[in-house]
Amino acid sequence: MGAAKIWDDAMEAKEEARSESNGSFEILSSSLSVDTSLSLPAMKPRIIELCKDIFKKWSNFDASCFSVETVSGGITNLLLKVTVKEENGIEESVTVRLYGPNTDYVINRERELVAIRYLSAAGFGAKLLAIFGNGMVQSFINARTLTPSDMREPKLAAEIAKQLRKFHEVEIPGSREPQLWIDVSKFFEKASKLTFDDDQKRKKYESISFKEIQSEINELKIVGDRINAPVVFSHNDLLSGNIMLNEEEGKLYIIDFEYGSYNYRGFDLGNHFNEYAGYDCDYSLYPSKEEQYHFFKHYLQPDAPHEACLNHKLNTVPSSDLDALYVETNTFMLASHLYWALWALIQAKMSPIDFDYLGYFFLRYNEYKRQKQEALSLANSYLCLTNS
């Protein structure tokens, strides 16, 4: 799917969102695209042209009025901060998010655009201002992204838990069927049919047993279905880079909903805990049971003050609820590893970004195999106990 198709999908989602709010919802648009392979200096005039095309109040401004800087360049998107100095001397900033090339193989952009409207109205993320051929423009959030080590700090972990619970309570139009196994199946189909010209990549890829992976998916799905986890609208990618903090205001922001969908609650929680390891995949940093229970208490009682937990006053959360959520989370933690391992194989073929996606596959899949026995034994023991 090229930029034109993404544009068509965006227009369809825009019209759907507008009709649902009786004409009160409006986002700006442009048919322009920006080549993400360009260096920042080469990209700058194109970004300026895009902003002038979208925001008519800037259309006659000289290029010297614009500054463009990189906010972050992850392994999926490129975020740019565009600051415009207006005639009255006031500066206004927006964020331009450029989709990574070929990311439509793994991301449903239509679903994302519909979700943004409702999540933004509920106070999550940046406000969607405009869409264009291969990206979107959002309001600029004056905050820093967290690091993996930030997420395990007790006070921040408590706030993330509260925000995630409220995130899960947002109602998004569309199918409420959990997407986990649907997406895993799609990823598996694409990942198992790849070819690589590079000899080193081909040898690594050919060492993978897709028959084994399919068996692992089938086994895990059986246990996951028995858990009967609640289905909520999930972020599905709550890593440190998708959480921002304004330290002066003490305000936390959950951002970037491109992988968002209705999904099993335990997947969102387990996936978040896996991200304590960071891109280096140091899984010794996976949260302990005590750290997880601290998170769960605030997730289950999002309106309780942080001090209550520190003073052990959140004991009104039944231990049975904590135990159940622990089993649910650590079962779907395994699914998170399979999901991103298969995702990484597709990216190894499709993405032009300089990242060792094949190596990332093995890190995730090997961790899945390392954790599997303990996590599934815990789940099966719990299910036997509760069903007896």
N, C-alpha and C positions, 0 to 999 in steps of 0.2 A: 504494500500500500504506500503510495507516494504522498507528497504534500497536498496535491489536489484532492485526494480521497480524504485525507485528514480534515482538509478545509470543508468538504461537503458534509462530513460527519459532524463537525463543529457547528455548522449552520443548522443542521437538523436538531442537534441538542439545544441550540440557542432558541429555535422556534418553539420547541417543546417547553422549555423553561418559561418563555414569555407567555405562552398560552395558559400555563398553569397558574400564573399570577394575574390573569385578566389584564394583561398589557402593562402591568406596573413594573415588570422586570425588564431591564434593557442593558445590554452590554455592547460596547463599541466593537468594530471589526475592521479588518483589513485583509485583502487577498495576498499581500506581500509575504514572502518568506525570507529567511536569512540563512546563508550558508554557514553551517556550524564548523566546517573544516577551516575557516579563515582564522588568522591570528586576530587578537583583539584590536590592534590598530587598523587592520583591513576591514574588520567587522564594524567598527565604530560608525562610519558614514552610513552604512546600511541600517544600523540600529536607529540612528537619528532620522533617517528617511522614514522608517517604520513608525516611529513615535509621532512625527509630523503628519503622517498620513492618518493615524488613528485619532490624535488629539488636535482638533482643528485650531484650538487656541494657540498652539505652538507652530502652526503651519508656516508662518512667516518669520520665525525666529532664525537668527544666524546660527550656524553650526557651533560657533564659539560659546553659545549659551548652554550647550549640552556637555555633560561629562558622563563617561561610561566606564564602569569598573566591574571587575568580576567579583561576585559575592561568593560563589562556590562553583566548583566544577566537579560534580560527583561522577558516578559511573553510569548514570542514566541521562541527566539533564545538565544544562549550563545555565546558571543564574547570573544575571547582570543587573547592576544598580544603575539606573539612568537618573541623573539629577539635572534639572532645568532651572536656570536662573532667569526669573521673569523680570519684566521691566521695572516693577516696583522694588526689586532687590530681593524679593522673597524666593527661596529655593523650594522646589517641589521634587520629590523623588518617587519613582515607581520601580518595580521589579519586572524585568523581562525574562521570562523562562522559555528557553529554547529546548524543544524536545530532542533527545539524542536520535541520531539516524537509526532507522529500522526498529525503533522501540515499539511501534505498532504491532510487532510480532508478539509482544507479551503484555501490552497495555491496551485497555479499552478506553479510548479517548472520549467517546460519547458518554459512557457511564461516568467518567471523571467529571466532565463538564456539568452534567446534571447534579451530581453529588456536591460539587463546590458551592452551588447556589444555596442549598439547604444547610450545609455545614457552616458557610459564612454567616448566614442568618442566625445560626445558633452560637456564633461567636468564635468559630474555629478558623484558623488560617488567615490568610490575607484576602482582602476583597478582590473578586474578579472584576477587572476593569475592561478588558478587551481580549479578543482572540484573533489570531492571524494564522497564516498558512502552516507554520510549523512551531506554534507555541502560543503563549498567552502573556498578558500583562496584568500584574496584580499590584495592589497597594504595597508600599514598602513598609516592612516591619522593622522598627528600630530595636534590634535585639541581636544577641549572638546565638549561634547554634551550640548545642551542648556537645560535650565529648563523651565517649563511653564511660569514663570514670565518673563524670558528673551524674549519670543516671543512677548510680548505686548510692549516692549520698542520701541519707535517710529523709531529709526534709524535701529534697527534690523528688525522690522516689514516691513519697506520699502525695505530692502535688500532681505528678504524672498519673498516678493511680486514680486520683479524683477526676482529673480531666478526661482520662480514658473512659471512665464509667459514664460521664456525661456525654462523651462522644458516642458511646454505644447506645445511648438513649435517643439519638437523633433519628427521625423517620425520613427515609429517602425513598422517593417513588421508584417503582420498578420491581422486578422479580425478587422475592425474598428467599429464593433457593440458595443454600450455601454454595459458594463457588469453589471451595478448596479442591474437591476431587475432580470437578469439571476442568479447572485450570491445570491441575496436575496431569490429567489425562491429555489435554491439549499440548502441554509442555513435553510430555513423554513422547507423543507422536512426532513432534517436530524434532526433538533432541535425538531420537533414535534413527533418524534418516539423514543425518548430516554427512558431508564430505569435506575433507580438508586437503588443500594442496601442499601445505607446509608439512614436510616429513615428520618433524618432531611432534607437531600437533596431531597428525594422523596416527602416529604410534600410540600416543596417550589416549586418543579417542577410541582406538580399536582395542585397547586393554579393558574397556568398560563392558560389563555384562548387563545388557539391557533386560535379558531374561531374569536375571537376579533382581534388578531394580523393580520390574513389574511385579515380581513375587512379593517384594517388600511393601510395595504400595497396596497390594491386595490384602496382605496380612494386617497392615496398620489400619486400613479402612474398616475392617471388620471390628477391631477393638474400638476405634474411634466412634463408630456407629452405636456401639453398646454403651458408650459413655453418655450419649444423649445430651450433648452440650447445647446450651442456648444458642440460637442464631441471632446475631446482631449486625448492624452495619459496622464493619471492621476497617481499621486503617490498613492493616496487613503489612505495613513496612515501617513500623515505629522504631527506627534506629535513631541514634543521637543526632544525626544531621537533619532529621525531620522534627526536631523539637528545639524551639528557640526560647531564650530567656532574656527579658529586660530586667537586669539586676537592680536598677534604680527603683523601678516600680514593683519589683518582685512578681512580675507577670510572666506566665508560661504560655507558649503558643505551640499547638500541634499543627504542622503544616504538611503540604504536599500529599494529596489524596489520590494520586494516579493509580495506585494499586487497590484503592478502596472498593469494597463490595460487601454484600451480605455474606457472612461467614460464621464459622464457629467461634464463639467467644474465646475458647481455650487456645485457638490458633493465634489470635492477636496477642494474648498474654505470653504464650510460649515463645512466639517470634520476638517479642520485645525483650524477653530475658536472654534469648540467644544473642541479641545485639549488644549485650554487655561486653561481648568478646571483641567488638569492633571489626574492621576489615582485616585485621591481622589474625582473626579467628583464634584468639587466646581463650579457649573455653575453660580454663582454670578460673576465669572471672565470672562464669555462670553463677547466678545468685544462689546462696545457700537456702535451705528450707526456712531458716529464721528470717532471712531477707525477703523471701517470697511471701511469707505470712504477714510481714510488715506491710508489704505492698497490697496484699489481699484485703487486709483490714480496712485500709483507706479506700480501696476499690468498692468494697461492700458497704461502707459507710462514708460516702463522699462528702457529706455535709459536716462530719465531725472535725473539730480543730486538730491540727497536727500535735499540739501539746497533749491532747488526750491520749494519743497512742504512746507518746514518750513516757507518760505517767501511768501507762498500763490501764487506761480507762476505756479502752475499746474492747474490753472483754465481753461486751454484750454481743459480739459476733460469735455465734455458736462454733465450737471447735469442729463440729461435724461439717459446717459450711466451709471452713478453712481447709479441712482435709479433702473434701470433695473437689474444691477448686484447685488444690495442689495436684490431685490426680489428673483432673481435666487438662490443666496447663501443661503438665509434663508428659502427657500423652501426645498432645498436639504440638509440643516442642519438637517431637520427632518429625511430624509432618512438615514443619517449617524447614528443617534441613533438606528433606526431599524436594520440596517446592523450589528452594533457591539453588539447589544443586542442579536440577534440570534447567532452571532459568539460566544458570551460568553457561551451560553447554550451548544453548541457543545464542547467547551473547558472544560466546567465543567465535561463533561463525559470523554473526551479523553486525556486531558493534565495531566501529573503527577506533574506539577509545583504547588507549594503551593501558590495559589492565589484564592480568593473568587470569582470565575467566576459567580456563581449563584447570589451573591450579586451585582456583576457588571451588570448583566442582568437587575435587578430591577432598579438600578440607571439610566441606559440608557433609559429603557422603560418608567419609570416614568417621566423623563425629556422630553422625546418625547411627552407624554400626556400633560405635563405642557405647553409646547411651541406650541403645535399643533394649537389651536384656533387662537392665534395671528398671527402665521406665515401663515396659510392658508387664513385667512381673508385678510392679506396684499396681498397675491398672487392673490386671486380672485378679489379684488378691482382693482389691477393693471391691470389684464387681461381684466376686464370689461372696464376700462378706455382706454386702448390701442386698444381694438377691436371695440370701439364705433365710 
